[in-house]
C-alpha cells in the first residue's frame, strides 16, 4: 500500500517525503498529523480568543500582544490576516524538523552537527 503525503504538506517538505521508505512515510504522516496546527482552528482562535501565538510557539510575541491589550485593538485585527501565514510557517518548520530527525535516525540535528 502506498502512503500518500498529507494534503497540507508544505511544498518545501514534499521532496523529502518522497525520498522516505513506506514505513518512514507512515511514521512521518503520524508525527506530522499530531504536531501540525490546524489553519481553521488557529484563525478561529485569533478572532474569538486570541491565544494562537502561544500555540504557534511565539510566546514572547503572545505576551507582548496580551500586555498591550491586543495591540490596542489594532494588532488584534491585523493578527486575523497574519495568522494563516504564521500557521503555514509553523507547519513547514514541523515538517522539516520531522524529516531532519528521520534522516538522523530519530534525533534532530543539533547546531554543532549542522555547522
Wavefront OBJ file of the C-alpha trace (Angstrom):
o trace
v 0.000 0.000 0.000
v 1.339 3.410 -0.962
v 1.336 6.099 1.710
v 0.174 9.460 0.383
v 1.564 12.730 1.722
v -0.720 14.777 3.987
v -2.974 17.072 1.945
v -1.494 20.128 3.666
v 2.161 19.109 3.478
v 4.244 22.219 2.741
v 5.767 22.120 -0.772
v 9.233 22.528 0.670
v 8.871 19.193 2.513
v 7.262 17.268 -0.343
v 10.533 16.162 -1.984
v 11.888 14.948 1.348
v 8.695 12.994 1.950
v 9.014 11.250 -1.432
v 12.525 10.027 -0.539
v 11.296 8.152 2.556
v 10.582 4.438 2.693
v 6.957 3.323 3.117
v 7.470 2.701 6.857
v 9.078 6.109 7.261
v 6.250 7.731 5.306
v 3.670 6.192 7.631
v 5.667 7.369 10.664
v 6.015 10.851 9.157
v 2.276 11.135 8.463
v 1.528 10.133 12.049
v 4.069 12.515 13.613
v 3.160 15.408 11.328
v -0.563 14.901 11.926
v -0.140 15.140 15.683
v 2.323 18.071 15.670
v 0.919 20.388 12.989
v -1.548 23.165 13.720
v -4.962 23.408 12.115
v -5.425 26.518 9.976
v -9.186 26.886 10.674
v -8.685 26.413 14.421
v -5.833 28.919 14.660
v -7.764 31.528 12.643
v -10.838 30.965 14.834
v -8.695 31.400 17.946
v -7.219 34.624 16.565
v -10.738 36.005 16.172
v -12.535 34.598 19.224
v -9.870 34.226 21.894
v -6.504 35.432 20.618
v -4.045 32.939 22.101
v -2.902 31.450 18.780
v 0.579 32.946 19.119
v 1.256 30.673 22.092
v 0.148 27.584 20.154
v 2.415 28.604 17.281
v 5.490 28.834 19.514
v 5.613 32.645 19.532
v 5.407 33.010 23.324
v 7.170 36.377 23.716
v 5.109 37.877 20.923
v 1.986 36.457 22.563
v 2.897 38.005 25.913
v 3.529 41.373 24.238
v 0.194 41.016 22.428
v -1.635 40.435 25.721
v 0.254 43.117 27.679
v -0.632 45.785 25.096
v -4.318 44.892 25.271
v -4.249 43.072 21.934
v -2.115 45.822 20.442
v -4.656 48.461 21.464
v -7.191 46.704 19.244
v -5.308 47.387 16.014
v -2.903 44.459 16.226
v -5.882 42.262 17.125
v -7.488 42.848 13.712
v -4.175 42.669 11.846
v -3.472 39.317 13.507
v -6.509 37.808 11.735
v -4.649 38.284 8.467
v -1.182 37.350 9.778
v -2.276 34.079 11.399
v -2.620 31.987 8.194
v 0.979 32.781 7.247
v 2.165 32.043 10.784
v 0.394 28.655 10.669
v 1.986 27.809 7.303
v 5.430 28.773 8.665
v 4.883 26.715 11.823
v 3.731 23.648 9.871
v 6.688 23.990 7.482
v 9.083 24.041 10.461
v 7.360 20.996 11.946
v 7.554 19.047 8.670
v 11.209 19.897 8.032
v 12.161 19.109 11.647
v 10.480 15.699 11.423
v 12.203 14.963 8.119
v 15.561 16.032 9.567
v 15.084 13.820 12.613
v 14.187 10.867 10.394
v 17.361 11.349 8.351
v 19.479 11.346 11.519
v 17.934 8.194 12.913
v 15.243 9.771 15.065
v 17.168 12.547 16.743
v 17.050 16.100 15.480
v 20.380 17.567 14.412
v 21.980 19.948 16.869
v 23.613 23.231 15.956
v 27.066 21.601 16.229
v 26.086 18.799 13.832
v 24.648 21.214 11.257
v 27.613 23.542 11.037
l 1 2 3 4 5 6 7 8 9 10 11 12 13 14 15 16 17 18 19 20 21 22 23 24 25 26 27 28 29 30 31 32 33 34 35 36 37 38 39 40 41 42 43 44 45 46 47 48 49 50 51 52 53 54 55 56 57 58 59 60 61 62 63 64 65 66 67 68 69 70 71 72 73 74 75 76 77 78 79 80 81 82 83 84 85 86 87 88 89 90 91 92 93 94 95 96 97 98 99 100 101 102 103 104 105 106 107 108 109 110 111 112 113 114 115
